[in-house]
């Protein structure tokens, strides 16, 4: 019998392949690296991100975050907008094309995930939701307290 980690690994691979096959059918930004997509996704999910909140969420240093943000600005992916309440604070704003790109990626993943769990009953989906939420919550705790790892 396979272990839960083996089953998870197989499922992860299958979902990833299914997502990538659907993804290839979409219009993509060819110049984006996997890291670029990861960092753009973080910026997309943050509300009014600043350089500091971006660096914290990405778990990278501020100098590394600065290099990434400057590169994204040079490519036209985002702009900096001064806060109206604090002139020392700048918010990072993704351009409309990047926002639409990120939104479509989320919709695409939702579509793939819904297809995967369609085999489950509503009750099983509810149970899966609770299990994933619990594991995800523990992962957040582990991330915030590296001593536990």
C-alpha positions in Angstrom: 0.0 0.0 0.0 1.2 3.5 -0.9 1.9 6.0 1.8 -0.1 9.3 2.0 3.0 11.2 0.9 3.3 9.0 -2.2 -0.3 9.5 -3.0 0.0 13.2 -2.5 3.1 13.4 -4.7 1.2 11.5 -7.5 -1.8 13.7 -7.1 0.4 16.8 -7.1 2.1 15.7 -10.3 -1.2 14.9 -12.1 -2.7 18.2 -11.1 0.4 20.1 -12.2 0.5 18.4 -15.6 -3.3 19.0 -16.1 -2.8 22.6 -15.2 0.2 23.0 -17.4 -1.7 21.5 -20.4 -4.6 23.9 -19.9 -2.1 26.7 -19.2 -0.4 26.1 -22.6 -3.7 26.7 -24.3 -3.9 30.2 -22.7 -2.1 33.4 -23.8 1.0 33.5 -21.7 3.7 36.1 -21.0 6.6 34.2 -22.5 9.3 36.3 -20.8 8.2 35.4 -17.3 10.3 33.0 -15.4 8.8 30.7 -12.7 10.2 33.0 -10.1 8.7 36.1 -11.8 5.3 34.4 -11.8 5.7 33.5 -8.1 6.6 37.1 -7.1 3.8 38.6 -9.4 1.4 36.2 -7.7 2.4 37.4 -4.3 2.0 41.0 -5.4 -1.4 40.2 -6.9 -2.7 38.6 -3.6 -1.5 41.3 -1.3 -3.8 44.3 -0.7 -1.9 47.6 -1.3 1.5 46.0 -1.1 4.6 48.0 -0.2 8.2 46.9 -0.7 8.3 45.8 3.0 5.1 43.7 2.9 6.2 42.1 -0.4 9.6 41.2 1.0 8.0 39.7 4.1 5.4 37.7 2.2 8.0 36.5 -0.2 10.4 35.7 2.7 13.3 37.6 0.9 15.5 40.4 2.0 14.5 44.0 1.3 17.5 44.4 -1.1 16.4 41.4 -3.0 12.8 42.7 -3.1 14.1 46.0 -4.3 15.9 44.4 -7.2 12.8 42.4 -8.2 10.5 45.4 -8.0 12.9 47.6 -10.0 13.1 44.9 -12.7 9.3 44.6 -12.8 9.1 48.4 -13.1 11.6 48.4 -16.0 9.5 45.8 -17.7 6.3 47.8 -17.1 4.6 45.2 -14.9 4.0 47.6 -12.1 4.3 51.2 -10.9 4.9 52.8 -7.5 2.2 55.0 -6.1 2.7 57.4 -3.2 0.4 57.0 -0.2 -1.9 60.0 0.2 -1.7 59.7 4.0 2.1 59.1 4.3 4.4 60.5 1.7 7.2 58.1 2.8 5.1 55.1 1.8 4.8 53.8 -1.8 2.3 51.2 -2.9 3.2 48.7 -5.6 0.5 48.6 -8.4 0.4 45.9 -11.0 -0.6 47.0 -14.5 -3.9 45.8 -15.9 -2.4 43.2 -18.2 -0.5 41.5 -15.3 -3.7 41.7 -13.1 -5.7 40.0 -15.8 -3.0 37.4 -16.3 -2.9 36.6 -12.6 -6.7 36.5 -12.4 -6.8 34.1 -15.3 -4.2 31.8 -13.7 -6.4 31.6 -10.5 -9.5 30.9 -12.6 -7.6 28.2 -14.5 -6.3 26.5 -11.3 -9.9 26.6 -9.8 -11.1 25.0 -13.0 -8.5 22.2 -12.8 -9.0 21.7 -9.1 -12.8 21.6 -9.5 -12.4 18.9 -12.2 -10.2 16.9 -9.8 -12.5 16.9 -6.9 -15.7 16.4 -8.9 -15.4 12.7 -8.1 -16.1 13.5 -4.5 -19.5 14.0 -2.9 -20.3 17.3 -1.3 -19.7 15.8 2.2 -16.3 14.5 1.0 -15.4 17.9 -0.4 -16.3 19.5 2.9 -14.1 17.0 4.7 -11.3 17.6 2.3 -11.6 21.3 2.7 -11.3 21.0 6.5 -8.3 18.7 6.2 -6.5 21.0 3.8 -7.3 24.0 5.9 -5.9 22.3 9.0 -2.7 21.3 7.2 -2.4 24.8 5.7 -2.8 26.4 9.1 0.0 24.2 10.5 2.3 25.2 7.5 1.6 28.9 8.3 2.6 28.3 12.0 5.8 26.4 10.9 6.7 29.2 8.5 6.2 31.9 11.2 8.3 29.9 13.7 11.3 28.3 11.9 12.5 26.8 15.2 9.7 24.2 14.9 11.0 22.9 11.6 
